[in-house]
Amino acid sequence: MYKKMSKSIRIFIRKQKAQIRRQFLDVKKQEELIKEMYNKLNPVK
């Protein structure tokens, strides 16, 4: 479960997701990288 993030973090995430989607055509690879990004920003306790 993720807690609500600040506006600047949400903007950063949106830009990173767009960059990942442009770089990788493989949908599974995109999902994996996006999950990895979320885990780096908000590690599960």
Backbone as a ProteinNet text record, in pm:
[ID]
protein_1_A
[PRIMARY]
MYKKMSKSIRIFIRKQKAQIRRQFLDVKKQEELIKEMYNKLNPVK
[TERTIARY]
84.4	0	88.6	52.5	131.3	61.7	142.2	84.3	80.7	1.4	-9.7	123.2	167.2	296.7	277.2	382.3	374.9	358.3	317.1	290.2	416.3	529.6	654	695.4	672.9	704.4	612.2	483.3	388.4	424.8	469.8	511.8	635.3	731.5	852.3	816.1	724.9	682.4	618.2	530.6	463.2	565	666.4	768.3	853.6	887.8	968.3	891.3	762	680.5	672.7	657.9	652.4	784.7	894	1026.2	1044.8	1004.7	1015.8	932.3	811.3	723.7	777.4	849.2	909.4	1031	1107.2	1231.4	1207	1108.6	1088.6	952.9	955.3	830.7	763.4	841.9	788.5	708	578.7	489.2	531.8	572.1	612.8	736	829.2	950.3	912.3	817	771.2	712.5	623.8	559.7	662	759.7	863.9	944.6	982.8	1062.1	982.1	853.3	769.7	751.9	729.8	719.7	849.8	961.4	1092.1	1110.8	1066.5	1076.8	993.7	869.3	785.8	850.9	910	973.7	1094.1	1166.6	1279.6	1232.4	1121.7	1071.5	1000	932.1	850.1	867.5	980.9	1002.7	894.4	853.5	752	814.3	742.7	796	755.4
-118.2	0	124.1	217.4	338.3	453.2	535.9	654.8	766.5	868.6	979.9	1054.2	1080.7	1145.5	1292.5	1370.4	1513.1	1537.3	1657	1690.8	1678.1	1721.1	1714.9	1570.9	1482	1340.3	1279.2	1315.8	1263.6	1309.6	1434.6	1486.3	1410.6	1386.6	1311.9	1171.3	1104.6	968.9	969.4	1066.7	1074.6	1088.9	1173.9	1193.8	1069.2	1001.3	879.8	768.7	755.3	653.4	679.1	805.3	839.7	805.9	833.8	803.5	652.7	575.5	429.4	376.5	428.7	380.8	415.7	528	563.8	476.2	440.2	365	218.7	157.3	13.3	-16.9	-94.9	-132.2	-251.5	-333.6	-452.4	-411.6	-444.8	-403.1	-463.3	-589.1	-653.3	-586.2	-547.9	-477.8	-341.4	-273.1	-143.6	-157.4	-254.8	-275.2	-308.1	-390.7	-429.6	-307.3	-222.6	-104.5	-2.6	10.3	103.8	55.8	-74	-128.1	-107.7	-130.2	-111	35.3	128.1	270.3	303	251.6	275.8	219.3	101.3	41	121.6	183.3	267.7	393.7	451.8	575.7	553.6	440.7	415.1	269.1	236.8	96.6	46.3	-77.5	-139.3	-172	-137.1	-160.2	-295
0	0	0	-84.9	-97.4	-25.4	41.3	101.8	-1.8	23.6	-70.4	-76	-196.5	-215.3	-248.5	-226.5	-254.6	-404.2	-436.9	-576.3	-661	-608.4	-686.1	-713.6	-617.8	-637.7	-742.3	-739.3	-838.2	-979.2	-992.5	-1123.2	-1170.7	-1079.3	-1113	-1161.8	-1090.4	-1127.4	-1265	-1292	-1421.2	-1534	-1514.9	-1618.3	-1636.8	-1528	-1537.2	-1607.2	-1576.8	-1642.1	-1791.9	-1831.1	-1973.2	-2040.8	-1972.9	-2029.6	-2045	-1945.8	-1952.7	-2068.9	-2085.1	-2191.6	-2330.2	-2342	-2470.6	-2500.5	-2398.1	-2417.3	-2450.6	-2385.1	-2397.2	-2460.6	-2566.7	-2633.8	-2566.4	-2497.1	-2430.9	-2307.1	-2305.3	-2197.8	-2064	-2064.3	-1939.2	-1880.1	-1965.1	-1919.8	-1862.3	-1925.1	-1875.7	-1735.4	-1718.5	-1588.8	-1481.2	-1517	-1422.1	-1377.6	-1471.9	-1439.2	-1358.4	-1388.9	-1313.9	-1169.8	-1151	-1014.9	-938.1	-1006.6	-944.5	-902	-985.5	-953.9	-829.6	-822.7	-705.4	-579.1	-588.9	-471.6	-424.9	-516.9	-478.1	-407.8	-455.8	-397.9	-266.6	-252.2	-134.5	-91.8	-24.4	13.5	109.7	89.1	173.5	308.1	415.4	550.3	601.1
[MASK]
+++++++++++++++++++++++++++++++++++++++++++++

